[in-house]
Amino acid sequence: ITGTLAQNIGSIVTRDLFERMLSFRNNAACPGKGFYTYEAFITAANSFPAFGTTGDNTACKKEVAAFFGQTSHETNGGRAGTFNGGYCFVRQIDQSDRYYGRGPIQLTHRSNYERAGRGIGVGQDLVNNPDKVATNPVISFKTAIWFWMTAQDNKPSCHDVIIGRWRPSPADRSANRVPGYGVITNIINGGIECGKGRNGAV
């Protein structure tokens, strides 16, 4: 990737752009009204210097668009049409498990809370108090960006996929996993959204 480098994430995601992209997030119909702020996003993003700043301006915009596309989908409450703008939900609707989905990426499972806690420098805090992801907007955005930037077990990081650093293995190619937005969906929510064929819910 070559060309003019973006100076920082704020040069790509300005306050005006953030407000226009996520204009519905503060609607009274959104359970997360007022939670997701521009200040929290910028503070969290600055903890990950390569996020949205790798490559030329086109590459940076592509990564930011992919991140907000995926996280907007994750936070629409699973109700296409009602909360299509995303960033309406901070907590997963089904809260039957202690480590239910929270935040822009809807972080789930104890192991992810544990790894995210280490990755963002709060140690076991998220295991002991997973609701910090739903009550502290900076931590919430940090967990989402940490997930985006970090390879997950046998899956590459979303960041590596979108900037073109990931190369599919023969097994990936035989399963139709090729570089692009679809692989990012597979990384984030593949067990639910991938390999289902035509499916109205997906």
RAQUIZI-V548388 format. One record per helix or strand of 3 or more residues. SS is the DSSP state (~ for helix, > for strand). FROM is the first residue (numbers start at 1). TO is the last residue. If there is no record, write none. Layout:
BEGIN
SS,FROM,TO  SS,FROM,TO
END
This chain:
BEGIN
~,9,12  ~,15,21  ~,38,45  ~,57,74  ~,110,119  ~,125,128  ~,132,135  ~,137,149  ~,158,162  ~,170,174  ~,181,193
END
